[in-house]
Amino acid sequence: MSSFANETLFSSGPHAFRFGPWQRRLERREFAGVNGMVILDMGMRFRKIIQTGRLQGETIEQINEIIDQINDLCDGKEHTLVDNHGRSHDHVLLVRFETTTPIRRSRGFYCDYEIEYHQLP
């Protein structure tokens, strides 16, 4: 079961994670009278993690409460993300949370979402 900051907010519906590559920043410098260039390694920056899924609940109020709890975690602080396979990822910031569909009704209420995290080295 996945969690973020010890909160299991995503267990109400299916969800998946896409882990992007680590980003390394390079500075390219050219000098007059010198052939070629110098490349300076500025170090590791972050990797982007995208989570997509569906929030489900018995009432609209339950869905809105989960949405509010997720928005509260967009606090600029590092947390631990545990993915669907139980792997822990430390130093993770929740950068963006967006519902991609309105809240809809079926056997209960649901809405789809997308979350963007940045994992720092």
N, C-alpha and C positions, 0 to 999 in steps of 0.2 A: 504494500500500500504506500503510495507516495505521500509526501508531506513537504511543507515549507515552513521554516521557523517553528517546528514542532506542532504545526497546525495541520490537521487532515481535512482540509477544505474541499478537496477534489474527489473524495470517495463517493459522492452522490451520483456520478456519471462516468462514462468512459473518457479517457484522456490519453494523450501520447506526447512524448518529448522528442525534439530534434536538436541534437547537440552539434553546433557549428565548430569550425576549426579555431584553434587559438590564433589570435592576431598578434603579429610582431610588427613593431614600428621601425622603419628604416629611413634614415636621412641620406639623401644623395647630395654630395657637394662637388662642384666643379671649380677649378682654379684656372685663371688666365695663364697661358704659356705651358700648361701641363696637359699631356694627352691622357684621356680617360677621366675617371672620377673616383672619389673616395666615398665609400658607403659606410655610414656609421650605424651600428646596431643600437637602437634606443630601448631594446628590451621587449618583453611580453606585455601585452596590454590587457586583453580580455577575450573571452569567447562568448558568443551569443547562443542562448538556449531558448528555443521556442516551444511553448506548450499549447496544444489545442485540445479542446474537449467540450463537454456538455455538463452544465450544472442542472441538476434535477431536484425537485422538491414537491411536497404535497400541496403547498400553497405558494402564492406569489410572495408572501411575506418571508418564507423560508429562502427563496431564491434571492430576494433583495438583501436579506441578512448575510448570506454567503458573499454576495457581491461587495457589501460594505466591509466585511472582514478582510477580503482580498485587497480592496483599495487601501485599507489601513496598513497593510504590509508593504505598500509602496512608500517606504519611509526613508530611503536613502541609506539604510543600514545593511550590513552583511549578515546573511543568515545561512543556514544549511538546508539544501534541497535534497530530498530523498526521492529517487525516481521509481518507476514501476517495478524495477528489478531489485530494489532494496539497496542500491548503491548510493552512498552519500557524496554530495558535492558541496564543499565548503566555500566560503567567501562569495556568496551569490547575492546579487541585488535584484529586486523586482523593479524593472524599469517601466513597464507598460502593461496595463490590463485593459482589455477591450472586449465588450460583448459584441459578437458579430451577427447576432440575430436578436430580434425583440423576444421578450418572454412570451412563450407560446403554451397552449394547453393541449394535452393529449390525455394519457392516463393520469397525469399529474401536470406539473408545470416544468418547463425547461427553457434553457437558452444556451446557445453555443458561445464559446469565448476563445480568445487568444491572449497568451501572456508572453512577454519578452523579458528574459532574465539576462544579466551579464555576470559571468563568473570571472572573478579576478584571480590572478596567479598567486 
